[in-house]
Amino acid sequence: MRILSNSINKYIGKSISVAGWIHKLRKLGGITFVVLRDREGLLQGIVEKAEANKLLANLSTESVVEMTGKVVKEDRAPGGAELHVDKVKIISIVSEDIPVEINKKGLKANLDTLLDFRQITLRAPLQRSIFKIHSVVTNSFREYLTTNDFVEINTPKIVEEGLETGGAEMFSLKWFNKKAYLSQSPQMYKQIMVGALERVFEISPYFRAEKHNTSRHVNEFTMMDFEIGFIESWEEIMDVSEGYIKTMVTALKEKCLSELEMWNVTLPLVPKQIPRIKLSEAQAIIKKEFKHDIIGEPDLDPEGEKLISRYALEKLKSDFIFITHYPSKKRAFYSMDDPKDPKNTLTFDLLFRGLEINSGGQRMHLYEDYVKKMKSRDLKIEDFTDYLVVFKYGMPAHGGTGWGADRITQRILYLENIREAILFPRDINRLRP
Amino acid sequence: MRILSNSINKYIGKSISVAGWIHKLRKLGGITFVVLRDREGLLQGIVEKAEANKLLANLSTESVVEMTGKVVKEDRAPGGAELHVDKVKIISIVSEDIPVEINKKGLKANLDTLLDFRQITLRAPLQRSIFKIHSVVTNSFREYLTTNDFVEINTPKIVEEGLETGGAEMFSLKWFNKKAYLSQSPQMYKQIMVGALERVFEISPYFRAEKHNTSRHVNEFTMMDFEIGFIESWEEIMDVSEGYIKTMVTALKEKCLSELEMWNVTLPLVPKQIPRIKLSEAQAIIKKEFKHDIIGEPDLDPEGEKLISRYALEKLKSDFIFITHYPSKKRAFYSMDDPKDPKNTLTFDLLFRGLEINSGGQRMHLYEDYVKKMKSRDLKIEDFTDYLVVFKYGMPAHGGTGWGADRITQRILYLENIREAILFPRDINRLRP
């Protein structure tokens, strides 16, 4: 039976087998020191036997081997024990040096090298730790929502027309004899599904054809969406969002402390209630506290996002802050206007350490409200028949939000570029590997 | 606080509020009988109060209302209780009749009607029950694998070249200035990820441009993939598959008995071990038991799949059966040939009630084996450099399988067409809604 690196210290004095990649190899006299890497981490093997030494002599790092031997207590080794190897069995021989060194602490490579050799650089412990965290980000979303009676759905990624054609650009393709588009959001489908299941969520890839090539944009990304019907107040959408954040941070604490430590970062701070402040108030605070004047603008600029997040952390002890009540003209047409202040909407963005990680709000639910709003924006009713039909046939008050799973991962680890939080990122210059 | 239909019988004698869609409406003298539908089911309301009656008078079905009143025990009503309504509050008025009747038991509509009006037909209790089951199919996959140390990954759906270009056709699109394809399988990426995380899985949409329009094929579908490294025997891949099936059937039993009952179907039968028989043995059994002769063919035909499944059910008490050792020439090049019988591979298909729901096996892990096999098939090494690089730099013995989540759902409920198990199916004729 194969023993994993993180539990060899339970076998001190016993003979066990381990298997993995040769992470480091050093020969000293007649002794070979092997650092072996498996999915849980690293372990040290000492090889003195002649036959085993001979087998290792011609191997490069990344060769895959099984080693059998006795576990000996050794405080300086990873895991507090090392393996005195009796026997080596070779599973896969690597005979040439790998193109990127992945066995140095921290893998110091520039972003292009990291991504050009992604198949190999993902093997570096620091790199793969990012994706353990990414999986906790998505899994805790699912866990929290499933526990709260949401049903997971799978909506199409190929669509005939886009709901937000006014906003982001879409990739088009030929679907047999028709023109089709890659979906950029499940907005229409998740609202339709409120009509059937009331509470739904989806975690799925989406696509935007925007040409900008920034550290926080890519053209294919993983979104996490939920939509909830029969809300009594639009604040419920923020309550559910907050519930997820708390579940996620608890899961990080339970499962990822060693990964956070590798990156030398602390758990995100979440207070009892994540602060919720109006855009206009946020702008006033930013001016007062930081002399950055964006009062009257329809949104926060990237600098404003950073400053209000700094304020939330320093004054309110929170790494998260909801900014609410964005102006109607800057939000999608389906947003519900605030009945008390119709120039603004019942919408919010959630900022996490200076970066927007979700955007959401209450949607209109009456057919006549859609017709009125769409006319005022010169949108053609007949372009949206598949969507509008659900409002014609009865919809409850509802709302939801969409989250960037890659962005959340990026901010947990303070990664400079979102591409670091995506296994195989896609942008205007990158389609491979 | 809103009470859901499935728990009103806990409030007998008390005053509560419920909310939902008007599923049925019947007036009898001065009394209105309302059947209200919410996400949990149906409940009956009796309205005698004049004001409430007046409010209901002009409503069509599918209007959304909140009703407040007293719960009274009534054995003939759904849930064993009914609501004597004092007050009605209208959330959304429907003023025209819906295009498809969704309040008859079973929603008898043909497939085209069902799909053309999908936004509305999904509201029918029988229809939405399909997707509660679909969510259990995917969720138990995730649950089983996460518990067994697999990491969930998100791989790109836009690729520059296809790994299985010899097989299914791919949709192409313009990605800025390049040609790209919609991914038809995560095969390359999940194998790469074995090199980094050893055990990975993904649940995601994939696309195949095949023109066939059958009851078990669509062009966009939800696949569930896993891949596992450091296997000691290829049978481990079937062991993991079996573990998932058992987890899934247990979850159906715990969460979906009422949905199964609506469809009048029984839980799938799973014996202690799901039978595993070689293709050649299956063909011999099919000939002997059913006089259907496909001996020597490289696969089972649809009739053969049905017959061997019938045999598995009748003789082995199993709704599932693994067919193993498919001929090398019929399986993808990355399949591992059986060292004891190199004309055949260490691969399998899993049949569920007559339908193939997964396909998998052990993959080759040595670079030289890939080169040799690809040369023998006239595949160009240089077309696969992104893939082959991982084998050059050390891979363990590994394998995995890909599951059709929609097909599993289809077979659980004995649905005639796979489109019934997909929220918004996509095929050569269908891009909407």
Interface residues (C-beta under 8 A of the other chain):
Chain A: R2 A19 W21 I22 D38 R39 E62 S63 V64 I91 S92 I93 V94 E96 I98 Q119 I120 L122 R123 Q127 R128 F131 K132 H134 S135 T138 N139 R142 T146 D149 V151 E152 I153 N154 T155 P156 K157 I158 V159 E160 F171 S172 L173 K174 W175 F176 K178 A180 L182 Y189 I192 M193 G195 A196 L197 E198 R199 S204 P205 F207 A209 K211 N219 E220 T222 G229 F230 E232 H365 L366 D386 V389 V390 F391 K392 Y393 G394 M395 P396 A397 A405 I422 L423 F424 P425 R426 I428 L431 R432 P433
Chain B: R2 A19 W21 I22 D38 R39 E62 S63 V64 I91 S92 I93 V94 E96 I98 Q119 I120 L122 R123 Q127 R128 F131 K132 H134 S135 T138 N139 R142 T146 D149 V151 E152 I153 N154 T155 P156 K157 I158 V159 E160 F171 S172 L173 K174 W175 F176 K178 A180 L182 Y189 I192 M193 G195 A196 L197 E198 R199 S204 P205 F207 A209 K211 N219 E220 T222 G229 F230 E232 H365 L366 D386 V389 V390 F391 K392 Y393 G394 M395 P396 A397 A405 I422 L423 F424 P425 R426 I428 L431 R432 P433
